[in-house]
Each structure stands twice: as structure tokens, then as C-alpha cells.
Amino acid sequence: MTYYIARTVFKPFDSVVADVIARLKAQGFGVLSDIDVQATLKSKIGEDIPKYRILGACNPRFAYEALKIEDKLGVLLPCNVIVRETSDKRVEVAAVDPVSSMERTGNPALRSTAEEVHSLLSKVVSTVGT
């Protein structure tokens, strides 16, 4: 089992980021954090990398349900979604696989919630750039 869900598109980077955010919103997610990894690495250590953003996505309803089951689950939240420029100037969108992440807890009660979130994130990733 992989730990992510991914799709690569040939679209402008900034438009893919905007598309991902809009599609997350349409599936009930908000973006709690937006980390520009490229800018951070340049300013902190002087290194250049291709464009790379980490979006911390959260669906409040599912987060609430999961936190009722596992009160320390916040260490695995939010669901990170990356948008990164590839070496061939395409843009890859990848989201964490919540089923894989939740298995780390050893709590089978989280499985159905993780599967529902997986379905929603898969819809986001599979439709980006269409």
C-alpha cells in the first residue's frame, strides 16, 4: 500500500494550486496551512528547489469524529496535500492516504472514517486539471 494518492498534470503551477484549493473546498475541506517549501528553503538555507507547496487540509466533520475516537490523532492531522513542480515542468498533486496513516494508530474504529476521507481526497486529486 502506498502512503499517498497522486496525479501529474501539465498546467501552470499557480492555477493548479488554486484548483486544488477549490476542489478541497468543494469536498468539505479547508486549508489550515499553506507552506511554500521552495521559499522557505531558499530563505533559511539558501537552497533552490522547484516550486513546492504543502497544503494542510482539514475536513472538520471527519476530524471531529476521529478525535472522539483517538484523542492524540492530531499528531497525524491535517491531511497534507502537496503541489510540486517536476523536473519536466509538469505539476504533481499528491495527498496523504488517510487509510495508511490511520493504520499507524492500531485502532480499527478509525477505518471507516479514513476510507471516507480517502474517497474525498481521491476525488480532489483525480479531477485536478480537468
Summary of the structure (lengths in Angstrom):
residues: 130
radius of gyration: 15.1
end to end distance: 26.2
largest distance: 44.7
contacts: 381
relative contact order: 0.25
helix: 48%
strand: 25%
